[in-house]
Amino acid sequence: MAIDFDKTIDRTGTSDVKNGVRKAVFGTEDVTPLWVADMDLAAPIAVTEALVERAKHPIYGYSYYPDSLFTAMQDWFQHRHNWAIDKKSILICPGVVPSMHAVIEALTAEGDSIIVQPPIYPPFFSAVTDTGRKLVENPLQLIDGEYQLDLAQLEQCAASGAKILLFCSPHNPVGRVWQKQELESVLEIARRYQLIILSDEIHADLIYPEYQHIPLATLADDVTVITAVSPSKTFNIPGLGLSSLVINNRQHWKAVRQVFDRLHINAINPFSITAFEVAYQKGEAWLDALMVYLDETRSQVEALFEESTSKIKVITSQGTYLLWFDCRAMGLNDDDLKEFFVKQAKVGLNPGISFGEAGSGFMRMNIAAPRAIVLAACHRIIEA
């Protein structure tokens, strides 16, 4: 059955953040919201049908993680990413952000240094500061229109005694899909300085055709890599709250598990379990169609700005459904930049400054919406 991603779906009455808090975030409801990283596209029908079927059972009691849940995940990563995951290395959790906090609590002490690579997803910063750790920044470098790792400065950070690198692969917000040589260079630094890597790979399945995601753990050998993965971004089910950590060091697995138990971090929700399992089992055709659709949207957005007189440059996204707009040539400070998008273009985006100082002068757009809506928003930006 053909999948109609062009269909506009009214989310009114669903308490969705993207639309429901526009007034609080942007000061007006008269904006097209293309900010929060979920999709305005229907999840796979197989997931919807499975949830409806589960809901028909009138008892919503306590659940456990069935073996089939782990098998579905293992089969997916073996098939899509050539990654053989040992079931004993998996920890199920309610989301990447709480699991990030748990890892930091388990494997570091207050005052320890933790590296982040801005511009970066804002919870990376708070995961460090909220746990009383020292934030160390290793900013990415924008060179000839593409972001690169600053490996020399990363080594300096590691040599100074940092305990963990919070890595993002693919990178949110800049859309980089790291190449094998880049990943191996990061691992070599980690190996040299006993640096633990927590790799957020939640966007691993959202890769454009000319690129390939390589799970960092498949190259790691003797380096501790803790990988955060989830079907949530892939299949548009983030509100169901389920993700996984894959930890390749047994002692570290036990330490993180102890924090999970102490803080009662769990995600044993019958609907989450159903969606997680069915998405991995039956969602592949939907995902393949989605990536064709997103790739075309991405290409059209890039072409629109390239062919216009706009001072905004679109950084080519290699993965994720997020586009990173370089607005520095507009000559606006960050407050005025946000005001331009909201009041003149009437588009609600994420200000780049929220991703750290390295994001100043940039904006992030979510293109996982019907193409007509995205393109109309882009036309308004260009014409504003």
Secondary structure, DSSP 4 states (H G I P E B T S, - for coil): ----TT-----TTS--HHHHTHHHHHS-S-SEE--SSS-SSPPPHHHHHHHHHHHHSS--------HHHHHHHHHHHHHHH-----GGGEEEES-HHHHHHHHHHHH--TT-EEEE-SS--THHHHHHHTTTPEEEE---EEETTEEE--HHHHHHHHHTT--EEEEESS-TTT-----HHHHHHHHHHHHHHT-EEEEE-TTTT-B-TT-----GGGG-TTS-EEEEE-SHHHHT-GGG--EEEEES-HHHHHHHHHHHHHTT-----HHHHHHHHHHHHH-HHHHHHHHHHHHHHHHHHHHHHHHS--S-EEEPPSBSSEEEEE-GGG---HHHHHHIIIIIS-EE-EEGGGG-GGGTTEEEEE--S-HHHHHHHHHHHHH-
